[in-house]
Amino acid sequence: MTYELTQEQQILRETIRDFAQSEIAPLASKIDWECKVPEELLAKLPQIGLFGITVPSELGGAGADFLSLVIAIEEVSRASGSLGASLSFHNAVVCEALASSGNSKLRETLLPKLARTSLGAFDFSTIHQEAKSKQILCKVEGSDLIVNGSSDYVMNAASANIFLVLGNLEGTADANEPERVIFAFSKEQVSKEEFLVGEPKRLLGLRASGAAKISFNKLELPLQSLVYEVSKVKQPLQALLARANLAVAAQALGIAQASLDASVKYANERSQFNTKIGNFYAIQDMIASDSVDLETARAMTYLTAQEIKTTSTLERESSIAKISSSNAAVRASRHAIRVHGGYGFTRDYPVERFARDARLTQIFTEINEDLKAQVAKSLLGQS
């Protein structure tokens, strides 16, 4: 199987690339340094469709396919990893979840807001075993959903208005495998006593992605806040995790491409021993290796994104795409620092930012080691 970009996707790539390089890239260092995306830049994003890439046009979105989403996120991340991360999860997880929901009222209420003005945040920490001490716990009382608990690391939480949350349902038969619920709400629905967002985390990379702690204290939501029926969460959750992995892969591709671009540019400019350093084999080897890694990871990511709508959840394929893309980003960013020599370790060049941003793609949403284990089990026939 191979992927092939349509004319519309090629035009989208060029449009987003031009916008990212002219509007985002000049502010990327400031965004990273101040840990915040300027409001005037944020206001421009919905105008070119970046807040609702796959949201149906009748609900205010661009109505594009998932591969188009991946292409757009790659180009944004090439300019700013932080902004790419925020937009990728907003689109690939929050918007996709609501678009696939059978809850028409929730979908028609929240999706237009997400496509036009409101940033979305999501929390899937409950899927991880180490999160048992800090869980989102839910119970049904009459026509209400009661939510308690907290989660330490929620992407976009600091600036989001709409939240998508995975919780464990209390009172299920198997405490080790509780029933899951996925619900969504907007901040304007709730009070500060019921729902609190903490201060943004001080991160090593993706510093302006708005990660923060969220806490629930007897939050009461109508059952209409459920994105999926309680007994039908497993398959949609797997599909969302596959999309989240592809979103991270798209971020990583952008960071890897930016790192490779920086290496090539500097190698053609910097001279030592009366020759450009690009003539040295060691430099050529790093640049060639990064190009091979990048093109291989991009092919896997694009192919999976192209097939995601028609072939179940593609869990294994999306895991491989995320692993290969994030590893490519880390290697390319490290090589970029080496190509730049001592200058690569300063803030005068963006490659140190690329290295910090790339590292997070290996550990979020699911760490690569866990994904490798899942790939191995699928091949070994283990559950």
PEMOWO-V822098 format. One record per backbone hydrogen bond with DSSP energy under -0.5 kcal/mol. NH is the residue of the N-H (numbers start at 1). CO is the residue of the C=O. If there is no record, write none. Layout:
NH;CO
NH;CO
This chain:
10;6
11;7
12;8
13;9
14;10
15;11
16;12
17;13
18;14
19;15
20;16
21;17
22;18
23;19
24;19
24;20
25;20
27;24
28;24
28;25
31;27
32;28
33;29
34;30
35;31
36;31
38;36
41;38
42;38
43;39
44;40
44;41
45;41
45;42
46;42
48;44
48;45
49;46
50;45
52;49
59;56
60;57
61;56
62;52
63;52
63;55
64;53
69;65
70;66
71;67
72;68
73;69
74;70
75;71
76;72
77;73
78;74
79;75
79;76
80;76
84;80
85;81
86;82
87;83
88;84
89;85
90;86
91;87
92;88
93;89
94;89
95;90
96;91
97;93
98;94
99;95
100;96
101;98
102;227
103;227
104;102
107;103
108;104
109;105
110;106
111;107
114;110
115;111
116;112
117;113
118;113
121;162
122;155
123;164
127;124
128;125
131;128
132;129
134;131
137;135
137;148
138;168
139;146
141;139
141;144
144;141
145;221
146;139
146;144
147;145
147;219
148;137
149;216
150;135
151;214
154;152
154;212
155;122
155;153
156;209
157;154
158;210
159;156
160;156
161;119
162;119
163;185
164;121
165;183
166;123
167;165
167;181
168;136
169;179
170;138
170;168
172;169
175;173
178;175
181;167
183;165
184;225
185;163
187;161
189;186
190;187
194;191
195;191
196;215
198;213
201;211
203;201
209;206
212;154
214;151
215;196
216;149
217;194
219;147
221;145
221;219
223;143
225;222
226;223
227;182
228;182
232;229
233;230
237;233
238;234
239;235
240;236
241;237
242;238
243;239
244;240
245;241
246;242
247;243
248;244
249;245
250;246
251;247
252;248
253;249
254;250
255;251
256;252
257;253
258;254
259;255
260;256
261;257
262;258
263;259
264;260
265;261
266;262
267;263
268;264
269;265
269;266
270;266
272;275
275;272
277;270
278;267
279;276
280;277
284;280
285;281
286;282
287;283
288;284
289;285
290;286
291;287
292;288
293;289
294;290
295;291
296;292
297;293
298;294
299;295
300;296
301;297
302;298
303;299
304;300
305;301
306;302
307;303
308;304
310;307
311;307
318;314
319;315
320;316
321;317
322;318
323;319
324;320
325;321
326;322
327;323
328;324
329;325
330;326
331;327
332;328
333;329
334;330
335;331
336;332
337;333
338;334
339;335
340;336
341;337
341;338
343;340
344;341
345;342
346;343
349;346
352;349
353;350
354;350
355;351
356;352
357;353
358;354
359;355
360;356
360;357
361;357
361;358
362;358
362;359
363;360
364;360
368;362
370;367
371;367
372;368
373;369
374;370
375;371
376;372
377;373
378;374
379;375
380;376
381;377
382;377
